Amino acid sequence: MSHPAKFWMVKGDGPASAMHGTREAAEGEAARLARMNPGTLFFVMEAVACHRRVEVERIALDGKPDPRDELPF
């Protein structure tokens, strides 16, 4: 599975919901929102990392048990 693309979001008084593909797009949206909402701060936030727990699952399509289940360690 590929990793998600880098993105930016704008946060004001409400929840941030739109992901912008470039910093410039997010900056433009922040400026647009600021013009419409004088006195409100709009932060441009950059995604710098993500974390995910991944479990391994084996699905037997032939009905046979996983041979690794019989390893003594």
TIKOLDO-797719 format. One line per field, with one value per residue: x, y, z of N, C-alpha, C, O in turn; residue number from 0. Coordinates in steps of 0.05 Angstrom, whole numbers, plus 5000, padded with zeros to 4 digits. Last residue first. Layout:
! TIKOLDO-797719
nu = (X|...) $
nv = (Y|...) $
nw = (Z|...) $
cau = (X|...) $
cav = (Y|...) $
caw = (Z|...) $
cu = (X|...) $
cv = (Y|...) $
cw = (Z|...) $
ou = (X|...) $
ov = (Y|...) $
ow = (Z|...) $
seq = (NUM|...) $
***
This chain:
! TIKOLDO-797719
nu = (5170|5157|5107|5055|5041|5064|5026|4959|4915|4874|4837|4854|4856|4866|4892|4927|4945|4978|4963|4989|4978|5006|5018|5051|5076|5062|5018|5013|4965|4952|4900|4869|4836|4791|4787|4736|4722|4735|4791|4800|4786|4827|4873|4865|4867|4921|4945|4929|4956|5009|5017|4973|4926|4888|4829|4780|4771|4776|4721|4726|4763|4812|4860|4873|4925|4962|4999|5029|4993|5002|5039|5012|5017) $
nv = (4570|4524|4529|4524|4570|4567|4545|4557|4505|4506|4528|4560|4610|4640|4699|4730|4795|4838|4907|4969|5034|5092|5162|5213|5280|5331|5374|5440|5492|5557|5588|5647|5688|5741|5793|5780|5737|5742|5744|5692|5660|5676|5660|5605|5594|5607|5568|5522|5531|5531|5479|5432|5403|5406|5382|5408|5414|5438|5467|5539|5580|5549|5519|5484|5438|5400|5338|5283|5222|5161|5105|5044|4976) $
nw = (5363|5335|5285|5268|5242|5192|5160|5170|5146|5087|5054|5013|5032|5092|5105|5155|5174|5215|5228|5237|5256|5234|5227|5191|5184|5169|5138|5157|5161|5169|5206|5213|5260|5249|5231|5183|5141|5088|5091|5111|5067|5031|5060|5060|5005|4996|5027|5000|4951|4969|4985|4954|4963|5021|5050|5093|5148|5213|5249|5264|5265|5225|5186|5128|5108|5060|5046|5012|5002|5039|5010|4983|5000) $
cau = (5178|5158|5134|5067|5028|5079|5048|4984|4926|4897|4827|4853|4837|4870|4866|4929|4923|4981|4964|4982|4983|4985|5024|5026|5079|5090|5021|5025|4978|4958|4926|4867|4861|4795|4795|4756|4719|4707|4776|4807|4771|4799|4869|4867|4842|4899|4950|4921|4927|4998|5017|4997|4949|4898|4858|4790|4760|4789|4738|4712|4747|4802|4844|4869|4897|4960|4977|5031|5008|4986|5033|5028|5000) $
cav = (4596|4522|4534|4500|4565|4582|4528|4570|4523|4494|4514|4531|4605|4615|4688|4710|4775|4820|4879|4949|5007|5073|5137|5198|5252|5324|5346|5421|5470|5538|5575|5622|5677|5713|5789|5799|5736|5739|5767|5716|5659|5680|5688|5619|5589|5621|5597|5526|5528|5555|5500|5449|5389|5420|5377|5405|5390|5437|5445|5513|5575|5574|5517|5511|5444|5423|5357|5306|5245|5184|5124|5068|5000) $
caw = (5376|5365|5293|5281|5268|5213|5170|5165|5167|5102|5077|5008|5010|5077|5098|5134|5173|5193|5236|5217|5266|5230|5241|5198|5189|5169|5148|5139|5174|5148|5206|5198|5250|5255|5259|5194|5170|5095|5079|5127|5092|5024|5053|5086|5020|4982|5034|5027|4951|4956|5005|4954|4952|4998|5046|5066|5134|5187|5243|5261|5289|5236|5211|5140|5116|5078|5043|5031|4992|5030|5031|4982|5000) $
cu = (5160|5166|5136|5096|5041|5066|5064|5006|4952|4906|4849|4844|4835|4849|4872|4901|4928|4959|4966|4985|4973|4995|5000|5035|5052|5095|5050|5026|4988|4975|4929|4896|4856|4821|4799|4761|4740|4702|4747|4793|4776|4782|4840|4862|4842|4873|4928|4924|4916|4967|5004|4994|4975|4924|4866|4820|4771|4779|4751|4732|4733|4787|4838|4851|4897|4930|4978|5008|5008|5004|5017|5020|5018) $
cv = (4618|4549|4535|4505|4541|4578|4542|4553|4535|4514|4503|4515|4576|4611|4663|4699|4756|4799|4861|4921|4987|5046|5118|5172|5239|5295|5339|5394|5449|5516|5556|5611|5651|5703|5760|5792|5754|5740|5766|5741|5683|5680|5694|5649|5604|5618|5614|5555|5533|5554|5525|5469|5405|5407|5390|5401|5387|5411|5447|5491|5548|5568|5545|5507|5472|5427|5379|5325|5267|5207|5147|5087|5025) $
cw = (5366|5378|5323|5288|5283|5240|5191|5176|5158|5123|5095|5032|5004|5057|5081|5129|5150|5195|5212|5228|5245|5241|5236|5210|5193|5174|5146|5152|5154|5161|5183|5194|5235|5244|5266|5224|5184|5125|5087|5117|5109|5049|5047|5081|5047|4996|5020|5035|4979|4957|4994|4976|4951|4989|5020|5065|5106|5172|5215|5254|5287|5261|5221|5164|5128|5084|5064|5025|5013|5020|5021|5004|5000) $
ou = (5164|5167|5117|5109|5037|5080|5077|5006|4966|4906|4843|4844|4816|4825|4881|4888|4933|4955|4956|5006|4950|5017|4977|5057|5033|5117|5062|5035|4974|4997|4911|4913|4840|4828|4810|4743|4759|4679|4734|4783|4757|4764|4829|4848|4821|4858|4917|4906|4896|4955|4989|4972|4997|4941|4853|4835|4772|4780|4739|4756|4729|4796|4855|4830|4917|4913|4993|5000|4991|5026|5017|4999|5037) $
ov = (4641|4550|4546|4486|4539|4582|4528|4547|4524|4539|4491|4490|4567|4608|4665|4690|4765|4787|4868|4914|4989|5037|5126|5162|5253|5285|5340|5391|5442|5522|5541|5623|5634|5709|5754|5787|5743|5744|5787|5757|5693|5697|5714|5662|5615|5637|5632|5566|5546|5574|5539|5476|5394|5400|5386|5415|5364|5390|5458|5495|5535|5552|5562|5495|5482|5420|5378|5328|5269|5210|5152|5085|5026) $
ow = (5375|5402|5336|5298|5307|5261|5207|5200|5141|5118|5115|5031|4990|5064|5058|5148|5127|5216|5190|5238|5237|5236|5236|5205|5199|5168|5125|5175|5135|5171|5177|5182|5244|5221|5288|5239|5196|5133|5091|5133|5122|5052|5055|5097|5055|4999|5032|5049|4983|4962|5008|4985|4948|5005|4999|5079|5096|5184|5196|5254|5308|5278|5225|5163|5137|5068|5083|5002|5030|5029|4997|5016|5015) $
seq = (72|71|70|69|68|67|66|65|64|63|62|61|60|59|58|57|56|55|54|53|52|51|50|49|48|47|46|45|44|43|42|41|40|39|38|37|36|35|34|33|32|31|30|29|28|27|26|25|24|23|22|21|20|19|18|17|16|15|14|13|12|11|10|9|8|7|6|5|4|3|2|1|0) $
***
